[in-house]
Amino acid sequence: MVEPLGDRAIRFPRPAGVPVRAIVRAVRAWPGVIDVVVARDDVAAYFAAAPAYDAAQIAALGGLADVAEPVRDLELRVVYDGEDLDAVARAVARSVDEVIAAHAAGAYVVETMGFQPGFAYLAGLDPRLALPRRATPRTRVPAGTLAIAAGYTAVYPFDSPGGWHLIGRVTDGPMFDERGPRLRIGDRVRFRA
């Protein structure tokens, strides 16, 4: 079902099993599209003017294969010293060292982008570390903070409010600069202490 988002955007269900990069490339090719946001369950298409699409275009997304673009392998240097690290360890019944080892052992993939520019949702979090978002979000999380929530890990690209569990910080540069976001959909990421 297609839902309007104001007068220049639409939202529709994300086709199951279709790679994010393929969805983004296909929807960006629609006439008038200026941005595409793919979330876990939905896709939003933003248009320069009134949306111009038809049901066949949306249906065709279900048959897409991944795009033949090279995947980037990135390593981010981190310090595991987040203010929620002890609380996370208690919540998952592990030691702090076990939480760090489990997180650092993960092979992550940027599945979606959202919340703010450059905020990458990285799939691949060890299920033993899965926690829901915090009951009470913080009013300010510093840029570069490494966090986990809802089965994902992420690095906050800017100082912002946030409701994720803070476990560390990236130490080798900003996540967003004048060139844009450091991470892109499809990137494979490892964290190294």
ChimeraX attribute file (.defattr): number of C-alpha atoms within 10 A of each C-alpha:
attribute: neighborCount
match mode: 1-to-1
recipient: residues
	/A:1	7
	/A:2	12
	/A:3	11
	/A:4	13
	/A:5	13
	/A:6	9
	/A:7	11
	/A:8	16
	/A:9	21
	/A:10	20
	/A:11	18
	/A:12	16
	/A:13	16
	/A:14	19
	/A:15	19
	/A:16	11
	/A:17	10
	/A:18	15
	/A:19	18
	/A:20	26
	/A:21	20
	/A:22	18
	/A:23	23
	/A:24	20
	/A:25	13
	/A:26	17
	/A:27	23
	/A:28	17
	/A:29	10
	/A:30	16
	/A:31	12
	/A:32	18
	/A:33	20
	/A:34	15
	/A:35	14
	/A:36	21
	/A:37	18
	/A:38	22
	/A:39	17
	/A:40	13
	/A:41	10
	/A:42	12
	/A:43	20
	/A:44	22
	/A:45	24
	/A:46	22
	/A:47	21
	/A:48	13
	/A:49	12
	/A:50	14
	/A:51	19
	/A:52	14
	/A:53	16
	/A:54	9
	/A:55	9
	/A:56	8
	/A:57	12
	/A:58	18
	/A:59	10
	/A:60	11
	/A:61	19
	/A:62	15
	/A:63	11
	/A:64	16
	/A:65	14
	/A:66	13
	/A:67	15
	/A:68	8
	/A:69	9
	/A:70	8
	/A:71	13
	/A:72	14
	/A:73	12
	/A:74	15
	/A:75	12
	/A:76	15
	/A:77	15
	/A:78	19
	/A:79	16
	/A:80	22
	/A:81	16
	/A:82	17
	/A:83	12
	/A:84	16
	/A:85	21
	/A:86	17
	/A:87	15
	/A:88	22
	/A:89	18
	/A:90	13
	/A:91	12
	/A:92	14
	/A:93	13
	/A:94	16
	/A:95	14
	/A:96	18
	/A:97	13
	/A:98	13
	/A:99	23
	/A:100	20
	/A:101	12
	/A:102	16
	/A:103	23
	/A:104	18
	/A:105	14
	/A:106	16
	/A:107	15
	/A:108	25
	/A:109	26
	/A:110	22
	/A:111	22
	/A:112	19
	/A:113	22
	/A:114	12
	/A:115	12
	/A:116	11
	/A:117	14
	/A:118	20
	/A:119	22
	/A:120	27
	/A:121	25
	/A:122	25
	/A:123	19
	/A:124	18
	/A:125	22
	/A:126	18
	/A:127	12
	/A:128	13
	/A:129	24
	/A:130	17
	/A:131	17
	/A:132	14
	/A:133	15
	/A:134	15
	/A:135	8
	/A:136	9
	/A:137	13
	/A:138	13
	/A:139	10
	/A:140	12
	/A:141	20
	/A:142	16
	/A:143	17
	/A:144	22
	/A:145	25
	/A:146	25
	/A:147	22
	/A:148	27
	/A:149	19
	/A:150	15
	/A:151	18
	/A:152	24
	/A:153	28
	/A:154	20
	/A:155	24
	/A:156	29
	/A:157	24
	/A:158	20
	/A:159	13
	/A:160	13
	/A:161	13
	/A:162	19
	/A:163	18
	/A:164	25
	/A:165	25
	/A:166	28
	/A:167	26
	/A:168	22
	/A:169	22
	/A:170	21
	/A:171	13
	/A:172	11
	/A:173	11
	/A:174	15
	/A:175	22
	/A:176	18
	/A:177	12
	/A:178	5
	/A:179	6
	/A:180	11
	/A:181	16
	/A:182	16
	/A:183	23
	/A:184	19
	/A:185	20
	/A:186	21
	/A:187	19
	/A:188	20
	/A:189	20
	/A:190	17
	/A:191	18
	/A:192	14
	/A:193	14
